[in-house]
Amino acid sequence: MKNRSRRSFFKTTAAIGAAVTGVTTTAKAGPKNILSPDRMGVLVDTTVCIGCRNCEWGCKTAHDLPAGDLETYHDPAPMEKMRRPDDTALTVINKYDDPEKPLVPTTVKVQCMHCDHPACVSACIVGAFTKEENGSVQWDTDMCIGCRYCMVACPFQIPAFEYHKAIHPNIMKCDFCKDRTKGGLLPACVDICPVEALTYGRREDLLRIAKERIRKNPDKYVNTIYGEHDAGGTAWLYLTARNAKELQFPDVGTDPMPGVSESIQHGIFAYFVPPVALYALLGSLMWITKNRQHSEEEGH
């Protein structure tokens, strides 16, 4: 265990050192960012969603978060105000009333979009975020130094930080149920949806399914698939009967977000080597302290 921790430490400090000494022209650590043609995704048909919030309960249960009884999630009261995923809920359902159809609100699931070109991956200076071959965007607690640049960079305001934890806080976000899918299971939210509003599959196949639904039901759907091109493309795709603005989908444009985050990094770090060195030193100390505390906890 000690040898492995030491190896991890040297890997991390080497990545930080590269940023300090200017070995690369950017401040990031060269994380894995795979864009496979076979990457997976989820198609959300908001015209089918009934707002039961089963997905919220299923997600919490799958990630060992306090969930309570499933029956309590059928209470629509929490949807009366707009919510965002946080460190206690990796996905939430929001409700949007339609003035023309007051009895038929639209309910929309919100979670990490698992972007094709993730801003969080680009913004992280130690490579704690990666875009995996299966399409998911993952976070590595052993690499993270707690800078929270990912929270600033994300155009969808998704990563959440466990501020209440003084020791070993995590960045919290949907991980695409990596443990379940590795074992051949569906993501928990997809598996528990009683009306099949969520479809898990290859992103290319999901786009074909979505376009076919629009072709067959032009009066039912807006002729746009949110996530197909937004922010350079995302793993989560949405079919809707109302325009994106009415459902408060962020207007992020079609350009990949890393261009924005990298510009910010260049502006901050390009000509200020001493602050970068100081930050790297502090980051290294944070990493050592966090892992020492973690090792002590395991030893008890």
Phi, psi and omega in degrees: 000316180295319180296319180295318178298320180296318178298317179298321180297315181296323178297317182292313181294329177294319179295318179293319180300325179298320179292323183289314187277352178079026178299323175249166181273356178240171183268358183272169188256016178069056183287164176291131180217084185265129177243084183280141176295343180259016181298151185267168179198182176227131174262123179254116176261100184291344178283346180261328182304134181251004177069029182287339179067017174303325183296325178298314181293315181299320180295314180298318181297318182292336183249017176057038174260148178307121187244325185075195181276141180302323184301328182293340181282348179279358174284120183281354185306316180300339181276002179288342175233152182290135181235157174236151172302146178216196184287352178252349181212113184278348174213148177220160175250130175248151181246138179233115180285148178248115181306328181278338179224072187299337182269356182233077179288159175261131177248137188229129177278136181236133178194181174304135183275350181051064185301150175292327178233078192291131176294327180295322178296317181290324185283333185289120186277354180241009177071031180284341177254142177220148172263114186273164182298330181280000177101348183277154174252119187247155179239137183250110182298329182290337179268331188296138176248006175079022182287333177067023174299328180301324181292324179286322187284328187297121180288346180258004176054053186258306186304135180238148183248139180278078183296335183284351180261117178283331181243128175058051175289152181244156164275128185247129175194164176305131178250019179062027181048055186302324180290324179289313184292330175299329180268011178086009180267162175282156170305145187304319182294321179292319184295325188267350182296120185282348184242008180056043175285344181245131179236124181258134179177188176297136183303319180298320179292321180295323177296320178295318179297315182297315181293327178291321177297319179295318181297319182281337184227064184296337180275348183268326187242148165291140185279054179211137175254106181292127182107345179296314181237345184300134182056027181087005180106142180226162179283333177266129185237142186234131169258132182222161175260355181231159184289160187300323182296320179297331182260012176057031170290133180299136175274091186258002182072188183250355179281142176302138182291332181306331178301323180290310183295323180292325178296320178297314180299317181297319180295325181282315192259341191305319186241019182231069182297315181303313176300324179295317180298318179296317180296319180297319179297313179298321179297319179296317179296320178298317182296314181298314182297316182298314183286330175294317179296321180295319179294321178296321179296320180291330182285341180280000000 
